[in-house]
């Protein structure tokens, strides 16, 4: 086993227990761990850290690619190991501590963390912990189901712990393309001009002397928690497909569209799922995460190639994927998130990006992160990288939440992640608002008419008319703009209080 | 004269009056005019249009590079010629019409207009009107003091009107570098890897058959309206210089820093002016507009090279510049704004960007555009292009406006142009807040302590503490968050109403 998985013989004596490896991590350190959208996270060292924290002070800055699976963020948060966390998370317990101000969470564009690390603008990584399929003859690390920031963490860290996961088939080798931009001021153009293009190595090239410990594990990634498509997400998919078809007919898009990106989660997954039945052909993806819908599109022959930074699948599809890697390997590539999300590449390729909004306002500003304007949900993730540089930036959301007590279309979003400049299209189950080339007042009319739920449409129209009476490029009544959020907080609904029924005479 | 200025002989008979040229522009058309930050705008055809509008219906969509000088936007707005305007403006009369909802203004990232035009996502340009120094033997157009979107307008328009401005010296030839990205899906990396590098042609290469009219003009650009440095802008410059010096000492920046960008206007100009006395050497600029401070830095030997899309100078410096072009030409280049502001280039070069905020909130979100959250000032311009992709994104503002009645640091900005993710440093005359690697609650403490005016500091601290009591990653009291703006609107000040003095006993 060691020979196949650790091909550089002199590293064989680096194999230790998770507890021994975790001992390399000391109180106050900055630790970079693999893992992106629950895929390819390290499976044992985090738990060894949590165990140690029961008996000694152990607080670290934890950087990852994006969210972790296997309850790692929960266990580490409960053990009070995480003092500082970046750039993304999606765990309920950690989220609670973040919102209580007990964990300092730095919410970042996913393409940027590594730039800041490299230029010394973030604290240097003391130890990297990276899940791998194997270590090559030269000591290169072959990642598993995600690349995320693992390659950069391993390159930049003083010491590297490799977790070799025996549940990850060796056939994953060759799925990765590891490229680092040249250092400034000598940086050259990144040579990538098509999603399927290889520009790097199939492993992370590090000095094997830095590999301080190797731990064997045998545990699956946590499955995706995206829900299956439902009536409303199917309607959203339908509206978007209809729109894209009109763009093809108008000659503004080819029948293979532009490379697609879809954010993590139920709605974006459902929208891509909806393309299985679409007339579009020879599609390509240049995304950060591949979900079930990607595999469906590949199986249906709709998708020619998919590039991303991770693969996050539901249990059944995950097994099918890992058992049939030979079938998928020539049509998939996993890249560092710096490259999957890089503004240079995104602007060059010209993507159609599909990301989920928590709420949108009538002018097309989007809140992706802060419930009620204050409480962090997960983080901005890659949505800003993609929306800003898109050929066509689409945001999707159901028009209401909490059984109708929350309208996802509001007068003013209580937190802005994406400004109106970066939002071309908004889709809800009711319809699609095409905001391209429109001024804010025009945007408001189309968002209200096409996207708002009927029960909120007249209220939004009334707000907009009264705001317009006060003038402005973006009319608002500042004293009322966030009152819908206050109403929900105080009364549990954004619906207006009904006048008390008149007493019978 | 014609021979020097119109070197392609068969174009000599295209010379007409401004009125005759303007007749090519019809009611309902989309017109692309040269002009970027008051530089290189066309000087006669717009006025001919305004005259015609007095006698016949004439409403157009007007696209430019950025703002125009010579009162063009005022005159066209007064004549009611502008139905739709993009992507930037800075005229008081037009602004009034925009805020009244009478002109539809599409406020765009300056790098993006051309992408949208090229992909058919904006209405096509019917007529381009471009100021030039001369037309080459092949019919190429040599721009004057700005490139802006002129090259793309001329390439994409059906017809082109060239205004040859005899006040622009022929020595401007050679100052421009015109490059267009290859069309998607065949787009290649843009080969630019250093501010001084030439990648294109010194003229706009168009089919001379498209040149439908040539008008001779002889008028200067409007001078810059930036004010000279004052005590507060000098303090801002001082804080930033001190900070940059600390970064150099810490080894995070070299003594030549990174290429600099500075937004248009008084404060950014003053900050660069402050570098004349700094210890930084061999500086480079990769900006969208060069102001007086650039010429000062060149003259002082501080600046090795400056790349931009326009040159906007005060009267005295303008004359000095145009009379000494031989001295400056080897150290300046003007590029299309798509290239000066291109995310690919900006991220590659890693700029220090310095842009002006209208207001910042305690968490580091920035409003660059909307007074009171509703009324457009000028537009986002290139600030988003630069801030998002910066190595170090700096925003500068005086801590108060209107004699202290407005605090530029507020609990929540009433309009967001730049989210906290894109803001590294905030500087006011009181100090500098370094927000890198900080979570929102940490950002709030440093912004309040370092940037707020003392008279608002305790009020902001009080808001923040009360908001924290309600929890959240970004604590806010939604019912109170915008009350400072409502107070200013209703009472003329953000200062709290003082309790009435107690009656004497």
Contacts between the chains, C-beta under 8 A, distances in Angstrom:
chain1	res1	chain2	res2	distance
A	84	B	439	7.5
A	98	B	473	5.5
A	99	B	471	5.3
A	99	B	472	5.3
A	99	B	473	5.7
A	100	B	471	5.9
A	101	B	441	5.6
A	101	B	468	6.5
A	101	B	471	7.1
A	101	B	475	7.9
A	104	B	438	7.6
A	104	B	439	3.8
A	104	B	441	7.4
A	104	B	442	6.4
A	105	B	439	5.5
A	105	B	473	6.0
A	106	B	437	6.2
A	106	B	438	7.0
A	106	B	439	5.5
A	107	B	420	7.9
A	107	B	421	7.0
A	107	B	473	7.3
A	108	B	421	6.3
A	109	B	421	5.5
A	112	B	421	7.8
A	115	B	350	7.9
A	115	B	391	7.7
A	116	B	436	7.1
A	116	B	437	7.4
A	119	B	252	6.5
A	119	B	350	7.6
A	119	B	391	6.6
A	120	B	250	7.7
A	120	B	251	7.2
A	120	B	252	4.7
A	121	B	252	6.8
A	121	B	392	7.8
A	121	B	424	7.9
A	121	B	436	5.1
A	121	B	437	6.9
A	122	B	436	7.4
A	122	B	437	5.2
A	123	B	437	7.1
A	181	B	348	7.9
A	184	B	258	7.4
A	184	B	348	7.7
A	184	B	349	7.2
A	184	B	350	4.6
A	184	B	391	7.5
A	185	B	194	7.6
A	185	B	258	7.6
A	185	B	349	7.6
A	185	B	350	7.5
A	187	B	193	6.8
A	187	B	348	5.1
A	187	B	349	7.7
A	187	B	350	7.6
A	188	B	193	6.1
A	189	B	189	3.2
A	189	B	190	6.8
A	189	B	191	6.5
A	189	B	193	7.1
A	189	B	344	7.7
A	189	B	348	7.1
A	190	B	189	6.8
A	191	B	189	6.5
A	193	B	187	6.8
A	193	B	188	6.1
A	193	B	189	7.1
A	194	B	185	7.6
A	250	B	120	7.6
A	251	B	120	7.1
A	252	B	119	6.5
A	252	B	120	4.7
A	252	B	121	6.8
A	258	B	184	7.3
A	258	B	185	7.6
A	342	B	347	7.4
A	343	B	343	4.2
A	343	B	344	6.8
A	343	B	347	5.0
A	343	B	388	7.5
A	343	B	389	5.9
A	344	B	189	7.7
A	344	B	343	6.8
A	344	B	344	4.0
A	344	B	347	5.7
A	344	B	348	6.6
A	347	B	342	7.3
A	347	B	343	5.0
A	347	B	344	5.7
A	348	B	181	7.8
A	348	B	184	7.7
A	348	B	187	5.1
A	348	B	189	7.1
A	348	B	344	6.5
A	349	B	184	7.2
A	349	B	185	7.6
A	349	B	187	7.7
A	350	B	115	7.9
A	350	B	119	7.6
A	350	B	184	4.5
A	350	B	185	7.5
A	350	B	187	7.6
A	365	B	416	7.0
A	370	B	472	7.5
A	370	B	473	6.7
A	370	B	474	5.9
A	372	B	472	7.8
A	372	B	478	7.1
A	373	B	474	7.4
A	373	B	476	5.5
A	373	B	478	5.5
A	373	B	481	7.7
A	374	B	467	7.7
A	374	B	470	6.9
A	374	B	471	7.1
A	374	B	472	3.2
A	374	B	473	7.2
A	374	B	474	5.8
A	374	B	475	5.9
A	374	B	476	5.1
A	374	B	478	7.5
A	375	B	471	6.9
A	375	B	472	4.7
A	375	B	473	6.5
A	376	B	472	7.3
A	376	B	473	3.6
A	376	B	474	7.6
A	380	B	419	8.0
A	380	B	421	6.3
A	384	B	388	7.9
A	384	B	419	7.6
A	384	B	421	6.3
A	388	B	343	7.5
A	388	B	384	7.9
A	388	B	388	6.2
A	389	B	343	5.9
A	391	B	115	7.7
A	391	B	119	6.6
A	391	B	184	7.5
A	392	B	121	7.8
A	414	B	476	7.4
A	414	B	478	5.8
A	415	B	474	6.5
A	416	B	365	7.0
A	416	B	416	3.7
A	416	B	419	5.9
A	417	B	419	6.0
A	417	B	421	7.9
A	419	B	380	8.0
A	419	B	384	7.7
A	419	B	416	5.9
A	419	B	417	6.0
A	419	B	419	7.5
A	420	B	107	7.9
A	421	B	107	7.0
A	421	B	108	6.3
A	421	B	109	5.5
A	421	B	112	7.8
A	421	B	380	6.3
A	421	B	384	6.3
A	421	B	417	7.9
A	424	B	121	7.9
A	436	B	116	7.1
A	436	B	121	5.1
A	436	B	122	7.4
A	437	B	106	6.2
A	437	B	116	7.4
A	437	B	121	6.9
A	437	B	122	5.1
A	437	B	123	7.1
A	438	B	104	7.6
A	438	B	106	7.0
A	439	B	84	7.5
A	439	B	104	3.8
A	439	B	105	5.5
A	439	B	106	5.6
A	441	B	101	5.6
A	441	B	104	7.4
A	442	B	104	6.4
A	467	B	374	7.7
A	468	B	101	6.5
A	470	B	374	6.9
A	471	B	99	5.2
A	471	B	100	5.9
A	471	B	101	7.2
A	471	B	374	7.1
A	471	B	375	6.9
A	472	B	99	5.3
A	472	B	370	7.5
A	472	B	372	7.8
A	472	B	374	3.2
A	472	B	375	4.7
A	472	B	376	7.3
A	473	B	98	5.5
A	473	B	99	5.7
A	473	B	105	6.0
A	473	B	107	7.3
A	473	B	369	8.0
A	473	B	370	6.7
A	473	B	374	7.2
A	473	B	375	6.5
A	473	B	376	3.6
A	474	B	370	5.9
A	474	B	373	7.4
A	474	B	374	5.7
A	474	B	376	7.5
A	474	B	415	6.5
A	475	B	101	7.8
A	475	B	374	5.8
A	476	B	373	5.5
A	476	B	374	5.1
A	476	B	414	7.4
A	478	B	372	7.1
A	478	B	373	5.5
A	478	B	374	7.5
A	478	B	414	5.9
A	478	B	482	4.4
A	478	B	485	4.7
A	478	B	486	5.0
A	478	B	489	7.2
A	479	B	482	7.1
A	479	B	483	7.2
A	479	B	486	4.6
A	481	B	373	7.6
A	481	B	482	6.3
A	482	B	478	4.4
A	482	B	479	7.1
A	482	B	481	6.3
A	482	B	482	6.6
A	483	B	479	7.2
A	485	B	478	4.7
A	486	B	478	5.0
A	486	B	479	4.6
A	489	B	478	7.1
